[in-house]
Amino acid sequence: MSSKLLILLVGALSLLGAGSNSPNDAWQFHDTFVLKKDQTQHLDIHAAHKDHRLAFGWTLYASGGLVMHVTYDGRAFEPMLYQDFRRNTFRIDLFAKPNDASAMQYETPHALLIFTAFDDARKEAWLDVKIKSDETVEVYYTKGK
């Protein structure tokens, strides 16, 4: 009797873990963009009842570092990203979050630009964009433009 109960318990626990374990499930938006030198990708982000504009591209790849040009709502940034952990990500705070009693009240809605790969033969950079917010976020874009 106890062996049947054990088998049933193990079966039930395995079904609980059968869901998606993708690291992207925690993000409202995630996509990968492949950009050539001086190509700019534009994203229109609609969140918190406002429209925001994010544009990014790169101009130089040297010594393993990618020189980026990023603009968000008229503010310009020029981060240098590498493929190794801790230096591959640039964080952009999207908009102020109202002070509330939610569990995530101290986390500002943000976007991450993550440098994942560079193809030397084609001179293309692979960048992931991820957006996290408590509110509904809609992103409009055309890849490569």
Sequence and secondary structure as in RCSB ss.txt:
>XXXX:A:sequence
MSSKLLILLVGALSLLGAGSNSPNDAWQFHDTFVLKKDQTQHLDIHAAHKDHRLAFGWTLYASGGLVMHVTYDGR
AFEPMLYQDFRRNTFRIDLFAKPNDASAMQYETPHALLIFTAFDDARKEAWLDVKIKSDETVEVYYTKGK
>XXXX:A:secstr
 HHHHHHHHHHHHHHHTTS   GGGG SEEEEEEEETT EEEEEEEETTEEEEEEEEEEEEETTEEEEEEEETTE
EE  EEESSTTSSEEEEE S     SSTTTT   EEEEEEEEEETTTTEEEEEEEEE SS  EEE  TT 
